Each structure stands twice: as C-alpha cells, then as structure tokens.
Amino acid sequence: MTGGQACRVKVSMADDRPPNPSTPASNDAALEELVRRYLPVVYAAARRQLPDTSLAEDVTQAVFMVLARRRSGLPASVVMSSWLLKVTHLACLQARRNAGRRKEHERKAAQMRPATTPAETMTHGLLAAELDAALARLREADRSVLTLRYLEEKSVVEVAQQLGISEEAAQKRIDRAMRRLRERLGVSQEQLGAASLGTFFLSQNQIVVPAHLAARVSAVVTGGTAVASTTAIAITQGVLKALFWSSVKVPLLVGVVAVMVATGAFVVERTPSRSSGAPAATPVRVAEAAPVDKTQAASSNVPGADYPRVDSQRRATFRIYGPEAQMVAVQIGATYDMTKGDDGYWSVTTLTLTPGFNYYQFFIDGAAVADPGSEAFLGGSKMTSGLEVPEEGVDFYHVKDVPHGEIRARYHYSALADSVRQAFVYTPPGYDAKPAVRYPVLYLLHGMGEDQRGWVEQGHADAILDNLIAQGTSREMIVVMEDAGTGAGYAPRSGGRGAIGGGRGNLGRAFSQILTSETIPMIDATYRTIPDRDHRAMAGVSLGGTQTFQITQDHLDKFAHVGSFSAPFGYPAIPTGYGGLLGSPDEFAQQIKVLYVSVGGTENNIAARMFHQQLEGAGISHVFFEAPGTANRWQTWRKSLYGFAPLLFKD
C-alpha cells in the first residue's frame, strides 16, 4: 500500500468470523490479518466523521486496540465489518469529547479561545457523519445485513449463506434493516435507497490510507516496537467503558420503563401496524394537536385537486379516499399514519416539512400508491407524487411577469445508443427574433433515478433563467437537458443488486461518449451557439455532479465552466485532477473560468466539504455554496443554479 493509493473498500469474501487462535504466534498473525483486511473500512469511517486526519489515525489505532482486547469475547457469528463500524463511531464520539475537554483546558489556561481547535475542524464532519451514526445505532442484526450487502457488496445469496438462512429471509432482513435506517434518519426511500447506500460506501474510494498507518497499527496491537499515542490510549479506554455499559443497557432500560409505567411518566406515540407491510413510521407525537392554520392547495396538485394542502408553517394535510382500507399511511421523509373518517376519507397533518419540492407516496394496506391529487414526477426510478412546499420570501424559481424563453423538445438519433433520444433545450427570451445573435450553452444534468424532465418539471430551470435574465444578472444562454442514463439507478438488476448508472466504476461513460460525439455536434448544428470551450459549461446534481466531473476532466477541450451540486463522490484529486491543473492555481484559473461546488446545509456530504477545503488549501479559485436548511434535494439545486448561472460566460 503506497501513500498515494486509495484503498478500495471491498472486504474479502472469506469467512467473516473473528479468528480464534490457540497460540501467541497465531494470535499475532490473526490480528495482523484483521488489520490488513479491515484497516480501509475503519480509517474511511473515521475520516468521514473526523476531518482532522491526525485524530482519525488515532481513532483507527484505538479501534484495533479495542478489537485486540475484546476479540476473544466476540461470538463466532459476529460480522466483523459491522462490529468495527459501531466501535469506530464510539471512538469518534470519544475523540470529540476528549478534544472538547482539551479545548476548554486550553481556553482557561490562556484566558482566550484558541483560533483553531480540533473540535472546530470537525463541524462539517459531524454533519456528514449522520449516516454513520444511524448505522452504529441500529441493532447488530440490522447493521450486519446492511454491511454485508452494501459495504462488502455481497449478493443476497451470499448474505443468506453467511447468516445460514434462506435467500428469501435474507432479503426480508435487508429490506427491514433499510427501513429502520431510514426511520432513524427521517428520510424517504427516494432519499436513501439501496443504491444510494451502496454509493455512500463507494465514496470511500477517495479516502487514502497513509502508508505508515497499517504498519503502525499492526505493531501496536501485536505488541511490536510501535507505541500507541496518548490520544489513542485515551480513546480506547473511553470506548471500552462504553462497550461495557452497552452490555448492561437492556436490563437497566427494562427497569427504567417499569418505573415510568408505574409513575405514569409516559409519552404516547403512534406508529403504523407492522403487519400492514408499510414502512415503519418515524414516531409522531399526538399528545397535543397542532394549532389550526390557514391552508392552500399545493401548486403541485393536478387542476381542481384540493389536497394535499400546505399551511404557513410548512405543514401538509393529506387526504385520500379508501373506505375498504384497513391501514393507510403517507411517506414524505418521515412516515405518518392516517386516520379514517366516517366518510371513508383518510387524512393526516404532518410536522413542518423541508421547503421546496418533496417526493411522497401513500401506503394502502402495504401497497405503495401514488396520490391521484398530485401531478406525477419521475423520482427514485418510478413515477411518484410530488409536493411543492413554499419557502417564505423565496420566489426566484416562480413564473413571473417577465419575458420568457422556451423549452423545446429536440429528438435526435444516436448511432451509439441505436435509439432516438430526446433532449429538452431552453432558448432564452427573444431567441427567434434575433437571428444574428449566437449564444453560449450550459449542459445541465439530472440526478440518479430521474431523467431529462427533472430540471424542467421539478427544477423549474426555465423560470430561474427567465428571472435572472430579466434582472440583468445572467447572460442569455441556451440550456440543454438530456437523459444522462441514470434514470433506472434505483431499479434492481437481475440477481438482486441495485444498478447505478450502468454499473459501479463506469458511471456515465456511455453517456459521456454520446454527449461529446453526438449531442454537442447536434446542438451546435441546430441552434445558434458559440461552439467553443469558453462558451460551453456543464453542471449536474447529485450523481449528475459526479458525471460532470468525469466528463469535464476527460474533455477539457470542450468545457471551461464546471458546476457540481451535491455530488456524492467522484471529486477530482488534488493536485492531479484536470490533467494536473489542480496543482497549478494560475493555469487552472486560465483554463477553468468557473468551478462551482454546492451542497445542502443539512446534507450528509463530507466529500464536497473536504474538496472545498482542499481547494482552499491549494489556492484554487472556486465558489462554494451551502443552501441553508435543505439537503440533497431540488430546493438545494434550484438555489445552486440560481447562484451558478450569473457567473457564467463573463467575456
């Protein structure tokens, strides 16, 4: 393993039980094998949660020291990768506590707050580590099937074989564990599907394990010449205590619950029936009704539909007719039970929702059903319902009384795909009335589970550009939105594995060739473009952001403006990215006129924030934007386009 080699987190398919050596020599060999096999998993998890690399190395040492102490007591059936993820999370928590104590010590000693502390450098890591925390807090059985299936990339058959159960039972356990993980995070299936969990683990490809770390950790846990750091020892002690108390947590909890029942100190919460087949709901308190507030029909409803309705506090009321149904729920991030009225209608009012566009669906006696009162949108690889939740004071994506451009459906035959393809093309206001004017072009990509309709129907790209152009803040431009080949991203492939854009490691490659050799020439021949790299830009959302980085790096001769909105992974390496330009700030600025990176303020995306920090450290000119209060969703991407477009084509 070299210092510049990124470790692929693909755990061996060998038996995952902890070795049980009988001699000291074999004990050392077994520990060294565990370090070799799982070091990338542990270090990657530590780096996701602790951007401070030195502290992440200490945590990695501590995790394997804990393993050396506790390994003999682990059951033979334990899934090692699952157990190590939990211990790594505990170690990161302990590291943050210790860093906080040191910070307070130093503050009192110097009578002033230090300019930089380990705890402060972890802020973004804590945001990005919510998924790690949720995984760590799952039951061992649930975490085990998820790590086997998505971290180790085992098939359902292989999971079943390792657990000694049937394939059907293994699939049920995986589905149940995914449902419980989403409950803990308060997200929908569209926001966290099987493919996106795989993508989360795949993003570890970018985390480089330092060359010295493997040798140091092996020496520490086997009693070699290396000595564990003081920080690692302190973390180890804290984790061992935490593991001890967790082992007695259940009997203590039973006693506490008994006292609560005896004293009446109990909060009533409701969840949907487990026998219904619907996802378990995020608990919704019902002790006190929400105050009545004026509501209005959502703008995303079909014409004439009164429901769903949204109030000024961003709560939605859903209603659907089902006189024979036994159980109805609505899933919009969290899942809410609905109550049946005497008229056969089921209804519920949610808690405050995230502003902007939200996918949702009903579950009627376990079956996922679209709302007949909502327009249909492609999301999560299926047509589903969508709810537009207004954000107070935000209207830049609304259709206003300004000059309007047009969305044109352009069909063209692709020899590479051997099919007729459709692209949506935005032409700016007055395009047809100004035949002598030529325009720059922005190629705008959608995310996984969506297609070329996304930026038109969910993103309102045309309204955003119309308003910017009317304000005089953005140059008139043509915008091309084409199917990037990831619309079936959440759909299962044969054998049960989820597909991600045609296969991992090959994201967007087919689309890249179609775009550069067929689509761009077709657009330049059909529309009045300025056909050079200085007047051509590309941006994409989520997986489309990853594709944007891939395509613009491979075709630097075609693009001079780059935008990545919530890309989950695939960020260029520094200094080697963009043909080595990321190692030369002046040359990069000459070649790439705009580099724009954005995420949602509540988004679990440490990769984007780390890339921003690395760019800053390397002196690379770029723009970094966090959309407040939203995550990996359309409201973040609308705001990103609103910030990105005015920066383009400044001749």
PyMOL commands that set and color helices and strands:
alter all, ss='L'
color gray80, all
select helices_A, chain A and resi 24-49+53-73+80-110+118-121+123-128+130-136+140-151+156-163+167-185+194-206+211-221+230-247+249-263+274-276+454-457+461-471+509-526+533-535+543-554+581-583+585-591+606-618+634-647
alter helices_A, ss='H'
color red, helices_A
select strands_A, chain A and resi 269-270+284-285+295-297+309-311+316-321+328-331+335-337+339-340+345-349+356-364+367-369+376-379+382-389+406-414+419-427+441-445+478-482+536-541+561-565+594-600+623-627
alter strands_A, ss='S'
color yellow, strands_A
deselect
rebuild
show_as cartoon
